[in-house]
Amino acid sequence: MYIVGEEEVEALAQVVRSGALFRYGVGGECDRFEARYAEWLGTKHVALTSSGTFALTASLIALGIGPGDEVLVPAHTYMATATSVLAAGAIPVIVDVDESITIDPLAVEAAIGPRTKAVVPVHMWGAACDMDAIMEIAKRRGLKVIEDTCQGVGGGYKGRKLGTIGDIGAFSFNFYKNMTAGEGGAICTADDAIAERARCAIDPCHFYWTGRDQDSKPFAHNGGRASELVGAMLNVQLDRLPGMIAAMQAERRQILDGTKHLGNLGLKVAKMNSPDDDCAAHAMFQLPTAEAAQTFASVFPSVISGKTGRHTYTEWDQVLMGEGAGHPEMNPYNMAANKDCRRAYSKDMCARSLDILNRTVMVPTHPKHGPAEIEAIIHNIDVAARVALGDMDRKDAKLREADPLDARKFDMPKD
Ligand SMILES: Cc1ncc(COP(=O)(O)O)c(C=O)c1O
């Protein structure tokens, strides 16, 4: 989610009035955001892009991933995680998630083959991946790590900011994310050479504006540059971010505390890899069966992770169909260099993930929830869990007014 107020309107108006909408030469907002965000993240480089998808593609290209390489991606993520691998010419290999609904380190280890070059842990729904385990495997087995932090903007892992732990991190600032400019994205890295290659992918002509380090070899790419409007808006959004994350963390703590008695009935809190640091965008629970999860969601409208319609590998049509590009010769699935990569997918290949995802319900938090709404959410979870777990008759289920999804409407009140 995001919050937008008058400050954003004013920041955008200033850029429009100044006429300096291009980041190079005339602007300054993108540069300012990149420097501030890098400092806030605690890393060296941030480079803005036009989208999170492009940030992922630029990240893979920056790391030299391409034809002949396999990249491990989780069974549960927005399809851009997998399609960006294809955009780099490599092949995504889909691996299971665990009860945190993020990539399972054991599945990562088991999936590594002779062609595997990288892994993309996705901090899904703001929940942090098990980065200690993933980094240990990556180091031992020689894999690059690209953190897909598109849904984890502002979150952390054991005191470090999400996106800064692997070789490179990719962020999205689209309409649904914790910081937004409508569209937008960024990469972050501590490595000068990786940053330079990413900047070249983002704008092959950026040397013209910023000068070129003669040691770095430019290459052609499509480009996905950000405008000053994006930079200006994100400079305001960054000021809001820490308060939003803290509010969501406090709300989730209250929800988990207020519902812990339901553990005895069989409502499990989903595994959290860094409960004090992640975005806490949802309180996540696992029910014993998919049917129980459906009942829970039918009583108290909430999201079943496996039923969003677009975040599970069974819904990534292009990938399952082997349509990896618009032209057959550019399709990584047809490339000779990829003939030894694993290219077969089936809808039941990650049955364990499907089981977990279809049993997981996500109750969204929101920075604007007040004490009454949080109390109502706790009450509603109690009622829904009792009905789902056979401890209450559905006719006795009385919800309180607090539709958490309603708080995500996009006409947020002005600050
Ligand atoms: C996990 C994940 N990766 C990548 C993306 C792509 O970001 P964008 O929509 O900015 O291209 C998204 C966006 O929804 C996402 O949720």
The ligand as an SDF file (V2000), in Angstrom:
LIG
                    3D

 16 16  0  0  0  0  0  0  0  0999 V2000
    7.4650   -9.5290   -6.5860 C   0  0  0  0  0  0  0  0  0  0  0  0
    7.3860   -8.5740   -7.7410 C   0  0  0  0  0  0  0  0  0  0  0  0
    8.3970   -8.5610   -8.6300 N   0  0  0  0  0  0  0  0  0  0  0  0
    8.3880   -7.7040   -9.6720 C   0  0  0  0  0  0  0  0  0  0  0  0
    7.3470   -6.8300   -9.8760 C   0  0  0  0  0  0  0  0  0  0  0  0
    7.3620   -5.9330  -11.0580 C   0  0  0  0  0  0  0  0  0  0  0  0
    7.2940   -4.5730  -10.7180 O   0  0  0  0  0  0  0  0  0  0  0  0
    6.6160   -3.5150  -11.7180 P   0  0  0  0  0  0  0  0  0  0  0  0
    5.1500   -3.7350  -11.7140 O   0  0  0  0  0  0  0  0  0  0  0  0
    7.0210   -2.1910  -11.1570 O   0  0  0  0  0  0  0  0  0  0  0  0
    7.2270   -3.7460  -13.0570 O   0  0  0  0  0  0  0  0  0  0  0  0
    6.2850   -6.8060   -8.9770 C   0  0  0  0  0  0  0  0  0  0  0  0
    5.1540   -5.8780   -9.1810 C   0  0  0  0  0  0  0  0  0  0  0  0
    4.0340   -6.0920   -8.8640 O   0  0  0  0  0  0  0  0  0  0  0  0
    6.3090   -7.7050   -7.8860 C   0  0  0  0  0  0  0  0  0  0  0  0
    5.3030   -7.7370   -7.0030 O   0  0  0  0  0  0  0  0  0  0  0  0
  1  2  1  0
  2  3  1  0
  2 15  2  0
  3  4  2  0
  4  5  1  0
  5  6  1  0
  5 12  2  0
  6  7  1  0
  7  8  1  0
  8  9  2  0
  8 10  1  0
  8 11  1  0
 12 13  1  0
 12 15  1  0
 13 14  2  0
 15 16  1  0
M  END
$$$$
